Amino acid sequence: MIDVRALAESEFRAANDLFRRALLHRPSKDEDWERSSGRYELGRVLGAFDGGELVGTAIATTNELAVPGGRVAAGAVTGVGVRADRTRRGVLRGLMRAQLDDVAQRGEPVAMLHASEATIYERFGYGVASRHRKVELERARVAFRDDAPRGGQVRVLDWDAAGALLPEIYQGFGVHRPGWIGRDEAWWSGVRQYLGEGCLVAVHADEDGADDGFAVYEPKSGAGGATVDVHDLKGTDATAVAELWRFILGIDLVGRVVGHVRPLDEPLEWWLTDRRRCEVTEIDDDLWVRLVDVLAALRARTYGAAEPVVVEVRDAFLPGNEGGYRIGPDGVERSTAEPQLSLDVSALAALYLGDQLPSTLVAAGRVEVRDPASLAAADRLFATLETPWCGTGF
Ligand SMILES: CC(C)(COP(=O)(O)OP(=O)(O)OC[C@H]1O[C@@H](n2cnc3c(N)ncnc32)[C@H](O)[C@@H]1OP(=O)(O)O)[C@@H](O)C(=O)NCCC(=O)NCCS
């Protein structure tokens, strides 16, 4: 019999050790735990017990998610792990049940996570809501076009000097692009544990001297020449982002530059004289979203100009969400009218931030069409100007 309950503060470290072991990592060193323990919020750290022994854990942190035209309160799920000798006995299922009930009780319409494997979370109603790409460039063969955005200045700082500055710059962006989430103090403190000691920071300031972008990058020397891993690069606008890339691709002695977790629509190849020098070596799932309160979640975003469409949502894990929703530019209501489209809540997550259009999911077999005339309208309703991107690990 598995019991799930919220852990006391004195049990947080054991939960962290269990999670790290489940991911095949060693337990945290004291100083790393000190840096990252702030992410463990009392009441949101769940433990699963078997005969009084802790065998599984899942945590959520209080955050928000940018959705098209707005923001929504969201529980950020992380730290999910089950002890290797207790897997496939329903421990995760018990944790997910307790966690999603808790998220609902807190009035957060959405839960979100990054998944270690793509086969775990759909059964609990999560779906891929954004994707990212990895880009690799051979520095010597890269040149920027004359019409690529230009302006401002880049300066290099070490981590300690950048300490207070990066949160300020990130805060200044606002949580605006669909998929963006907040980064609180605990996040910034914890991230140091995951990034190498050798990381450097480049900050971009605009023509008026205001900081409007940064890159966290890590030069590594190796047999075939030095590689720079770009872990985090964000800017207010295309000029800041282009200048940060221009800077990194201009560092002497660097052979290769690898950009991790980049947005699918980043126009890096468009800025180069030879677009093939920007190799996209991976496209992967980024943020998984669970619409916990479908009505509130759908109401939190805006929709394009089109006739309203009645969509039937199926949700086996949280059946209170099941039923019809009339979605239109003027808002969203529950509806008992004949549904025009029908889909599982995990497929709705793929539409939620604009990563996919309903017509794509029809072809994928994930949306059923009852009224073919509604499909073009549904595409227009869910389409967004920007491709969603989270770009924040948690
Ligand atoms: C992933 C993990 C948490 C699953 O825990 P678990 O207690 O074994 O999961 P459950 O027994 O509750 O399984 C629930 C369902 O998910 C399925 N499932 C669980 N883990 C799965 C996996 N890794 N791949 C595919 N299916 C999986 C089970 O088969 C079961 O399916 P069912 O609903 O058809 O019966 C656990 O294997 C683990 O700790 N893995 C290593 C760490 C990790 O990857 N954590 C996730 C970080 S995002």
Ligand as a Chemical Component Dictionary entry (heavy atoms), coordinates in Angstrom:
data_LIG
# 
_chem_comp.id                   LIG 
_chem_comp.type                 NON-POLYMER 
_chem_comp.pdbx_formal_charge   0 
_chem_comp.three_letter_code    LIG 
# 
loop_
_chem_comp_atom.comp_id 
_chem_comp_atom.atom_id 
_chem_comp_atom.alt_atom_id 
_chem_comp_atom.type_symbol 
_chem_comp_atom.charge 
_chem_comp_atom.model_Cartn_x 
_chem_comp_atom.model_Cartn_y 
_chem_comp_atom.model_Cartn_z 
_chem_comp_atom.pdbx_ordinal 
LIG C1  C1  C 0 9.455  7.588  -14.466 1  
LIG C2  C2  C 0 9.178  7.065  -13.076 2  
LIG C3  C3  C 0 8.966  8.246  -12.147 3  
LIG C4  C4  C 0 7.899  6.225  -13.144 4  
LIG O1  O1  O 0 7.538  5.816  -11.850 5  
LIG P1  P1  P 0 6.715  4.443  -11.590 6  
LIG O2  O2  O 0 6.323  4.442  -10.167 7  
LIG O3  O3  O 0 7.441  3.305  -12.135 8  
LIG O4  O4  O 0 5.420  4.675  -12.490 9  
LIG P2  P2  P 0 4.010  3.939  -12.267 10 
LIG O5  O5  O 0 4.235  2.540  -11.809 11 
LIG O6  O6  O 0 3.108  4.771  -11.435 12 
LIG O7  O7  O 0 3.502  3.925  -13.745 13 
LIG C5  C5  C 0 2.353  4.581  -14.213 14 
LIG C6  C6  C 0 2.225  4.246  -15.677 15 
LIG O8  O8  O 0 3.303  4.845  -16.388 16 
LIG C7  C7  C 0 4.032  3.864  -17.112 17 
LIG N1  N1  N 0 5.438  4.286  -17.046 18 
LIG C8  C8  C 0 6.094  4.657  -15.954 19 
LIG N2  N2  N 0 7.354  5.002  -16.268 20 
LIG C9  C9  C 0 7.489  4.824  -17.585 21 
LIG C10 C10 C 0 8.561  5.003  -18.482 22 
LIG N3  N3  N 0 9.743  5.432  -18.042 23 
LIG N4  N4  N 0 8.345  4.732  -19.782 24 
LIG C11 C11 C 0 7.136  4.287  -20.191 25 
LIG N5  N5  N 0 6.075  4.113  -19.374 26 
LIG C12 C12 C 0 6.259  4.373  -18.085 27 
LIG C13 C13 C 0 3.772  2.568  -16.393 28 
LIG O9  O9  O 0 3.981  1.459  -17.220 29 
LIG C14 C14 C 0 2.326  2.742  -15.990 30 
LIG O10 O10 O 0 1.519  2.505  -17.133 31 
LIG P3  P3  P 0 -0.046 2.138  -17.025 32 
LIG O11 O11 O 0 -0.736 3.395  -16.615 33 
LIG O12 O12 O 0 -0.387 1.718  -18.405 34 
LIG O13 O13 O 0 -0.133 1.073  -15.993 35 
LIG C15 C15 C 0 10.321 6.162  -12.556 36 
LIG O14 O14 O 0 10.520 5.114  -13.457 37 
LIG C16 C16 C 0 11.630 6.899  -12.351 38 
LIG O15 O15 O 0 11.898 7.398  -11.269 39 
LIG N6  N6  N 0 12.469 6.968  -13.409 40 
LIG C17 C17 C 0 13.779 7.598  -13.339 41 
LIG C18 C18 C 0 13.706 9.095  -13.046 42 
LIG C19 C19 C 0 12.851 9.832  -14.040 43 
LIG O16 O16 O 0 12.929 9.613  -15.238 44 
LIG N7  N7  N 0 11.990 10.718 -13.503 45 
LIG C20 C20 C 0 11.115 11.544 -14.304 46 
LIG C21 C21 C 0 11.738 12.902 -14.382 47 
LIG S1  S1  S 0 10.804 13.948 -15.466 48 
# 
loop_
_chem_comp_bond.comp_id 
_chem_comp_bond.atom_id_1 
_chem_comp_bond.atom_id_2 
_chem_comp_bond.value_order 
_chem_comp_bond.pdbx_ordinal 
LIG C1  C2  SING 1  
LIG C2  C3  SING 2  
LIG C2  C4  SING 3  
LIG C2  C15 SING 4  
LIG C4  O1  SING 5  
LIG O1  P1  SING 6  
LIG P1  O2  DOUB 7  
LIG P1  O3  SING 8  
LIG P1  O4  SING 9  
LIG O4  P2  SING 10 
LIG P2  O5  DOUB 11 
LIG P2  O6  SING 12 
LIG P2  O7  SING 13 
LIG O7  C5  SING 14 
LIG C5  C6  SING 15 
LIG C6  O8  SING 16 
LIG C6  C14 SING 17 
LIG O8  C7  SING 18 
LIG C7  N1  SING 19 
LIG C7  C13 SING 20 
LIG N1  C8  SING 21 
LIG N1  C12 SING 22 
LIG C8  N2  DOUB 23 
LIG N2  C9  SING 24 
LIG C9  C10 SING 25 
LIG C9  C12 DOUB 26 
LIG C10 N3  SING 27 
LIG C10 N4  DOUB 28 
LIG N4  C11 SING 29 
LIG C11 N5  DOUB 30 
LIG N5  C12 SING 31 
LIG C13 O9  SING 32 
LIG C13 C14 SING 33 
LIG C14 O10 SING 34 
LIG O10 P3  SING 35 
LIG P3  O11 DOUB 36 
LIG P3  O12 SING 37 
LIG P3  O13 SING 38 
LIG C15 O14 SING 39 
LIG C15 C16 SING 40 
LIG C16 O15 DOUB 41 
LIG C16 N6  SING 42 
LIG N6  C17 SING 43 
LIG C17 C18 SING 44 
LIG C18 C19 SING 45 
LIG C19 O16 DOUB 46 
LIG C19 N7  SING 47 
LIG N7  C20 SING 48 
LIG C20 C21 SING 49 
LIG C21 S1  SING 50 
# 
